[in-house]
Amino acid sequence: MSKIEVKIEDFSEHLFWDVDKTKLDIEKHQKYIVKYVLMYGFIKDWRLLLNLYGLEKITENAIQIRDLDKKSALFISILSNIPFNKFKCYTTELLNKEHWNL
């Protein structure tokens, strides 16, 4: 699979609604980009993310995200063959639990 250059503008418009996309740095803000693509992205965004960082780097970032949703963490856990209990979102209890995750 040949690498293509991926830019923030290539991702779906809705993903980074809470920041100025022009100030996102693909290397510096990896964890943020990984989190939002995993939680809110379409399959096109997943493919871009995979092409941009590769599974190993995506996994490294995902493991560190404390508020990653369970579905996204399990997805990466299965793909990377890393146990779900190694993810910070599994080991860190959120103070304000979402109402549907009682």
ChimeraX commands (.cxc) that place a marker at each C-alpha (Angstrom):
marker #1 position 0.00,0.00,0.00 radius 0.5
marker #1 position 1.60,3.25,-1.07 radius 0.5
marker #1 position 1.56,6.20,1.31 radius 0.5
marker #1 position -0.30,9.32,0.29 radius 0.5
marker #1 position 0.13,12.70,1.91 radius 0.5
marker #1 position -2.75,13.29,4.31 radius 0.5
marker #1 position -3.79,16.78,5.41 radius 0.5
marker #1 position -6.28,17.82,8.09 radius 0.5
marker #1 position -8.54,19.17,5.34 radius 0.5
marker #1 position -8.89,15.61,3.96 radius 0.5
marker #1 position -10.86,14.47,7.02 radius 0.5
marker #1 position -14.63,14.90,7.30 radius 0.5
marker #1 position -15.73,18.46,8.01 radius 0.5
marker #1 position -17.56,17.60,11.26 radius 0.5
marker #1 position -14.63,15.97,13.05 radius 0.5
marker #1 position -12.80,18.97,14.44 radius 0.5
marker #1 position -15.70,21.30,15.12 radius 0.5
marker #1 position -14.31,22.54,18.44 radius 0.5
marker #1 position -10.94,23.85,17.23 radius 0.5
marker #1 position -9.48,25.97,14.47 radius 0.5
marker #1 position -8.47,23.26,11.97 radius 0.5
marker #1 position -5.81,25.51,10.48 radius 0.5
marker #1 position -3.91,25.33,13.80 radius 0.5
marker #1 position -3.96,21.53,14.09 radius 0.5
marker #1 position -0.52,20.03,13.63 radius 0.5
marker #1 position -0.61,16.42,12.41 radius 0.5
marker #1 position 2.43,15.41,14.48 radius 0.5
marker #1 position 1.92,17.56,17.56 radius 0.5
marker #1 position -1.81,16.81,17.98 radius 0.5
marker #1 position -1.82,13.09,17.19 radius 0.5
marker #1 position -3.75,12.03,20.28 radius 0.5
marker #1 position -6.51,14.56,19.61 radius 0.5
marker #1 position -6.80,13.57,15.93 radius 0.5
marker #1 position -6.83,9.85,16.75 radius 0.5
marker #1 position -9.51,10.33,19.41 radius 0.5
marker #1 position -11.89,12.30,17.21 radius 0.5
marker #1 position -11.47,10.08,14.17 radius 0.5
marker #1 position -12.03,6.92,16.22 radius 0.5
marker #1 position -15.06,8.30,18.04 radius 0.5
marker #1 position -16.76,10.37,15.33 radius 0.5
marker #1 position -15.17,9.56,11.98 radius 0.5
marker #1 position -16.51,7.72,8.97 radius 0.5
marker #1 position -14.73,4.76,7.36 radius 0.5
marker #1 position -13.06,7.23,4.96 radius 0.5
marker #1 position -11.60,9.03,7.98 radius 0.5
marker #1 position -10.38,5.74,9.48 radius 0.5
marker #1 position -8.58,4.92,6.24 radius 0.5
marker #1 position -6.95,8.36,6.18 radius 0.5
marker #1 position -5.88,7.96,9.81 radius 0.5
marker #1 position -4.45,4.51,9.13 radius 0.5
marker #1 position -2.54,5.85,6.14 radius 0.5
marker #1 position -1.32,8.85,8.14 radius 0.5
marker #1 position -0.08,7.11,11.30 radius 0.5
marker #1 position -0.29,3.34,10.82 radius 0.5
marker #1 position -1.90,0.95,13.30 radius 0.5
marker #1 position 1.01,0.93,15.74 radius 0.5
marker #1 position 1.02,4.71,16.24 radius 0.5
marker #1 position -2.79,4.86,16.37 radius 0.5
marker #1 position -2.71,2.20,19.08 radius 0.5
marker #1 position 0.02,4.01,21.05 radius 0.5
marker #1 position -2.13,7.13,21.08 radius 0.5
marker #1 position -5.43,5.36,21.76 radius 0.5
marker #1 position -3.99,3.59,24.81 radius 0.5
marker #1 position -3.23,7.00,26.36 radius 0.5
marker #1 position -6.67,8.59,25.82 radius 0.5
marker #1 position -8.50,8.61,29.16 radius 0.5
marker #1 position -11.92,9.49,27.77 radius 0.5
marker #1 position -11.95,7.31,24.66 radius 0.5
marker #1 position -15.32,5.61,24.34 radius 0.5
marker #1 position -15.54,1.89,24.95 radius 0.5
marker #1 position -16.51,1.03,21.35 radius 0.5
marker #1 position -13.44,2.78,19.91 radius 0.5
marker #1 position -11.09,1.29,22.50 radius 0.5
marker #1 position -12.42,-2.22,21.87 radius 0.5
marker #1 position -12.05,-1.71,18.12 radius 0.5
marker #1 position -8.37,-0.78,18.45 radius 0.5
marker #1 position -7.83,-3.48,21.07 radius 0.5
marker #1 position -9.06,-6.15,18.66 radius 0.5
marker #1 position -7.12,-4.79,15.67 radius 0.5
marker #1 position -3.88,-4.40,17.59 radius 0.5
marker #1 position -4.26,-7.54,19.70 radius 0.5
marker #1 position -3.64,-5.50,22.87 radius 0.5
marker #1 position -5.88,-6.33,25.85 radius 0.5
marker #1 position -8.62,-3.79,26.53 radius 0.5
marker #1 position -7.51,-3.47,30.17 radius 0.5
marker #1 position -4.24,-1.85,28.97 radius 0.5
marker #1 position -6.16,1.23,27.77 radius 0.5
marker #1 position -6.34,4.26,30.09 radius 0.5
marker #1 position -10.04,4.64,29.33 radius 0.5
marker #1 position -10.50,1.24,30.98 radius 0.5
marker #1 position -8.33,1.95,34.01 radius 0.5
marker #1 position -9.35,5.58,34.61 radius 0.5
marker #1 position -12.71,6.28,36.23 radius 0.5
marker #1 position -14.31,9.47,34.89 radius 0.5
marker #1 position -15.72,11.88,37.48 radius 0.5
marker #1 position -18.72,12.76,35.33 radius 0.5
marker #1 position -20.04,9.57,33.85 radius 0.5
marker #1 position -22.16,9.85,30.76 radius 0.5
marker #1 position -25.81,9.19,31.51 radius 0.5
marker #1 position -26.02,6.15,29.20 radius 0.5
marker #1 position -22.96,4.41,30.68 radius 0.5
marker #1 position -24.32,3.73,34.16 radius 0.5
marker link #1:1,2 radius 0.2
marker link #1:2,3 radius 0.2
marker link #1:3,4 radius 0.2
marker link #1:4,5 radius 0.2
marker link #1:5,6 radius 0.2
marker link #1:6,7 radius 0.2
marker link #1:7,8 radius 0.2
marker link #1:8,9 radius 0.2
marker link #1:9,10 radius 0.2
marker link #1:10,11 radius 0.2
marker link #1:11,12 radius 0.2
marker link #1:12,13 radius 0.2
marker link #1:13,14 radius 0.2
marker link #1:14,15 radius 0.2
marker link #1:15,16 radius 0.2
marker link #1:16,17 radius 0.2
marker link #1:17,18 radius 0.2
marker link #1:18,19 radius 0.2
marker link #1:19,20 radius 0.2
marker link #1:20,21 radius 0.2
marker link #1:21,22 radius 0.2
marker link #1:22,23 radius 0.2
marker link #1:23,24 radius 0.2
marker link #1:24,25 radius 0.2
marker link #1:25,26 radius 0.2
marker link #1:26,27 radius 0.2
marker link #1:27,28 radius 0.2
marker link #1:28,29 radius 0.2
marker link #1:29,30 radius 0.2
marker link #1:30,31 radius 0.2
marker link #1:31,32 radius 0.2
marker link #1:32,33 radius 0.2
marker link #1:33,34 radius 0.2
marker link #1:34,35 radius 0.2
marker link #1:35,36 radius 0.2
marker link #1:36,37 radius 0.2
marker link #1:37,38 radius 0.2
marker link #1:38,39 radius 0.2
marker link #1:39,40 radius 0.2
marker link #1:40,41 radius 0.2
marker link #1:41,42 radius 0.2
marker link #1:42,43 radius 0.2
marker link #1:43,44 radius 0.2
marker link #1:44,45 radius 0.2
marker link #1:45,46 radius 0.2
marker link #1:46,47 radius 0.2
marker link #1:47,48 radius 0.2
marker link #1:48,49 radius 0.2
marker link #1:49,50 radius 0.2
marker link #1:50,51 radius 0.2
marker link #1:51,52 radius 0.2
marker link #1:52,53 radius 0.2
marker link #1:53,54 radius 0.2
marker link #1:54,55 radius 0.2
marker link #1:55,56 radius 0.2
marker link #1:56,57 radius 0.2
marker link #1:57,58 radius 0.2
marker link #1:58,59 radius 0.2
marker link #1:59,60 radius 0.2
marker link #1:60,61 radius 0.2
marker link #1:61,62 radius 0.2
marker link #1:62,63 radius 0.2
marker link #1:63,64 radius 0.2
marker link #1:64,65 radius 0.2
marker link #1:65,66 radius 0.2
marker link #1:66,67 radius 0.2
marker link #1:67,68 radius 0.2
marker link #1:68,69 radius 0.2
marker link #1:69,70 radius 0.2
marker link #1:70,71 radius 0.2
marker link #1:71,72 radius 0.2
marker link #1:72,73 radius 0.2
marker link #1:73,74 radius 0.2
marker link #1:74,75 radius 0.2
marker link #1:75,76 radius 0.2
marker link #1:76,77 radius 0.2
marker link #1:77,78 radius 0.2
marker link #1:78,79 radius 0.2
marker link #1:79,80 radius 0.2
marker link #1:80,81 radius 0.2
marker link #1:81,82 radius 0.2
marker link #1:82,83 radius 0.2
marker link #1:83,84 radius 0.2
marker link #1:84,85 radius 0.2
marker link #1:85,86 radius 0.2
marker link #1:86,87 radius 0.2
marker link #1:87,88 radius 0.2
marker link #1:88,89 radius 0.2
marker link #1:89,90 radius 0.2
marker link #1:90,91 radius 0.2
marker link #1:91,92 radius 0.2
marker link #1:92,93 radius 0.2
marker link #1:93,94 radius 0.2
marker link #1:94,95 radius 0.2
marker link #1:95,96 radius 0.2
marker link #1:96,97 radius 0.2
marker link #1:97,98 radius 0.2
marker link #1:98,99 radius 0.2
marker link #1:99,100 radius 0.2
marker link #1:100,101 radius 0.2
marker link #1:101,102 radius 0.2
view
